[in-house]
Amino acid sequence: MQSESTPELLTLKEAAEFSPYSADYLNLLARKGKLKARKIGRDWLITKQHLLEYLRRQQIESRMRVRELSRYL
């Protein structure tokens, strides 16, 4: 059981279940430094909080791109 202060760590395979992205794509994002993840041994681990922050950031950026593109239509 994890305490309140210990963040929940997920493998990228587990994280893919909470996101629209595949584990392979999350791996690419982690290697490029676009996703806050840590490599421990052969596995990349991410906190659920960092995954949700990334997804929120992507959603906001997507809305901004749509808004910008809609100015040209």
C-alpha positions as CSV (number, residue, x, y, z in Angstrom):
1,M,0.0,0.0,0.0
2,Q,1.3,3.4,-0.9
3,S,1.3,6.4,1.5
4,E,-0.3,9.7,0.6
5,S,3.1,11.3,-0.2
6,T,4.3,8.5,-2.4
7,P,3.4,9.1,-6.1
8,E,1.9,6.2,-8.0
9,L,4.4,4.9,-10.5
10,L,3.3,3.4,-13.8
11,T,5.2,1.6,-16.5
12,L,4.6,3.1,-19.9
13,K,2.5,0.0,-20.8
14,E,0.3,0.8,-17.8
15,A,0.3,4.5,-18.7
16,A,-0.9,3.7,-22.2
17,E,-4.1,2.3,-20.7
18,F,-4.9,5.8,-19.2
19,S,-4.1,7.7,-22.4
20,P,-4.9,7.7,-26.1
21,Y,-1.2,6.9,-26.9
22,S,0.5,3.6,-27.3
23,A,3.3,2.5,-25.0
24,D,5.7,2.8,-27.9
25,Y,4.8,6.4,-28.5
26,L,5.0,7.2,-24.8
27,N,8.5,5.6,-24.9
28,L,9.5,7.9,-27.7
29,L,8.2,11.0,-25.8
30,A,10.1,9.9,-22.7
31,R,13.4,9.4,-24.7
32,K,12.9,12.9,-26.3
33,G,12.4,14.4,-22.9
34,K,8.8,15.6,-23.7
35,L,7.3,13.3,-21.0
36,K,8.5,13.5,-17.4
37,A,9.6,9.9,-17.0
38,R,12.5,8.1,-15.4
39,K,14.4,5.1,-16.9
40,I,15.1,2.5,-14.2
41,G,17.0,-0.4,-15.6
42,R,15.3,-1.2,-18.9
43,D,11.9,0.3,-17.9
44,W,10.6,3.8,-18.2
45,L,8.4,4.8,-15.2
46,I,6.1,7.8,-14.9
47,T,3.8,9.1,-12.2
48,K,0.2,9.2,-12.9
49,Q,0.2,12.9,-12.1
50,H,2.9,13.6,-14.7
51,L,1.0,11.6,-17.3
52,L,-2.2,13.5,-16.6
53,E,-0.3,16.8,-16.7
54,Y,1.1,15.9,-20.1
55,L,-2.4,14.9,-21.4
56,R,-3.9,18.2,-20.2
57,R,-1.1,20.2,-21.8
58,Q,-1.6,18.4,-25.1
59,Q,-5.4,19.1,-24.9
60,I,-4.8,22.8,-24.3
61,E,-2.2,23.0,-27.2
62,S,-4.6,21.2,-29.5
63,R,-7.4,23.6,-28.7
64,M,-5.0,26.5,-29.4
65,R,-4.0,25.1,-32.8
66,V,-7.6,24.6,-33.8
67,R,-8.4,28.1,-32.8
68,E,-5.5,29.4,-34.8
69,L,-6.3,27.4,-37.8
70,S,-10.0,28.4,-37.7
71,R,-9.0,32.0,-38.3
72,Y,-8.0,31.0,-41.8
73,L,-11.3,29.2,-42.7
